Amino acid sequence: MIGALKQRSVLKQLRKAIGQQKRVLPTGQLQSVLLLSQNGLTANAQAVASLAKKLQLPVADIWFREFTTGIKPEELGPEQWCKKHFGWQGKLLADDAAAFQAKDFDLIVAYYWSENPLLDNLIASKPNAFRVGTAGGNEALYDLIIDTPKGDWAAFENELIKYLTILKLCP
């Protein structure tokens, strides 16, 4: 996916970020959500709208970004990133990088199964968010790991809402 030296550098940054974090998790209702996927969350606009409805948030408060491979950067949509949008140490260089860095998310949902140190590094850059990932992810990175069949968004979303309700993070 990315070059060996770049991957080693990104993993080093990831380990450093995880080790230095002093986390303060949200305690009230969620206000903003980041949903990250890799190569095809099916019907992504519908998935975001469904999640927004269940969390009782406006769709605008949910940032959806998809990491894609095999597409040239100039052919990507506004909600898609590729490896060329990331610098040497995994720093985001996309057009919306400044807005991303300035945004504080209450919840980060990592909906991907294969290892992606670039996305993991982005997640680690947001220490005050409650982080939810899929089974097989970096266990040190996530606060909650949900094990559902790969690609079954409906099952994942139901489990996510169930646990967020138990934790009193959503109505």
N, C-alpha and C positions, 0 to 999 in steps of 0.2 A: 504494500500500500504506500509506504513512504520509505525513503532511503534508510539504510541501516544506521548511519551516523546521526541523521536527524531523529530517528526513532529513539536512539540511545539518549540523545540530548533531551528529548521530550519526556522520556521516562524518568530521567534524572530530575527534571523540573517537577514532575508529578510527585515523586517520592518526597522531594523537599517541601512542596506545598502541603502535602498531607501531614508531614511531620511537624510543621510549624503552626498548624492551624489551632486557633483558640475559637471554638465554635460557640455561637449563640443562636440557638434554634428558635423559630417562630413559636409563639404560644397562643396566638389568637387566630381568627379567621384569615384564610389566605387572601392576598391581594393581587399577587402576580405569579405567573407560572411560566417556566421554560420547559418546553417539550422538545427533546432531541431525539432524532431517529437516524437510522443509517440505511440507505438504499431502499426506500420504499415502504413507508407506513401507508398501507393501502387506504385510499380515500382520505388523505390527510386533512383536507378542509372539513370533511364531515366528522373526522375524529376530534379535531380541535373544537368544533361547534358542540359536539356531544359532551366533551369534557367540560367546556365552559358552562353548559347548561347544568350538568351535575354538580359542579362546584359553585354554582350561582354567581358566576363572574361574567363580565362582558367579554366577548371574543377578543377584543383589542388587548385585554390584560393577559392573554396567553400568547407567548412568543413560540412559534413553531419553526424549527430549523432542521433541515435534513442534510446529512453528510452523504455526498454521492461520489461514485467513482465511474470512470468511463465516459464522462461528459466534459467537454471543453468549458473552461470558466466563462467564456462569453455566451455560452448556450444555457447557462444555469438560470433558474428563476430567482426571484428576490428572496425566497425562503430556503435557498440551497447553498451549501458550502462544499468546496472540494479541498483537496490537500494543498492546492496553490493559494488558498486563502489563509494559510497558516505560515508563520515565520519559522526560523531555525529552532527556536526553543518552544514551539507550540503556541506562540502568541498569535492571536487572531488579527489578520490584516484585511479582512473583508470590508466592504463599504459601510456596513453597519457596526463595525468594531467599536467605535467610540460610544454609540448608543448602548451596545451590549455591556461594555465595561461600566458605564454610568448607572445601569439598571440594577436594582437590588431585587432579586427574586425570592419569594417566600418558599417556593417549591420548584425543584428541578426533577423532571422525569426523564430518565435515560432509557429509551425504548429501542435498544439494540443488543444483539447477542454476541457478535464477534468483537474481538478486542480492538479498541480504537483509542490509542493514547492521546490523539489530538482532542477528541471530545472529552476524554477523562480529564485532561489538563484544564479544559474550559470549566468543567464542573468543579474541579478543585479550586479554581480562582474565585468561586463564590462561597465563602465560608459560612455565611449566615442563612443559607437556604437549607430546607429539609430535602434530602436527596433520596430519590427512589430509583432503583435500577432493576434490571432483569437478572434471573439466575445465570450464573457464569460470569458475572461482572466482577469488577475489582471490589472485593468485600470491604476493604479499608476505606473506600470512597463513599459508600452509600450508608444511609441510616436505616433503610428498609429495602430488602430484596424480595421481589415478587416472582414466584416460580409458576409460570403459566405456559401453555404450549406456544412455541415460536410462531409469531405472526398472528396470533389470536388477540386482536386489539380489544374486542368486547370483553373477553375474560380478564385481561390485564386491567382494563378500566374498572370493571366491577370490583376486583380485588383492591385496586388503588383507592377507590371511593370507600370501600368497607374499612380499610385500615385508617384512612384519613378521618373518617367519622369517629372511629374508636379513639383516636388521638385528639379529637376535638379541634381539628384543623379545618374541617368543612362542615356545613350544616347538614 
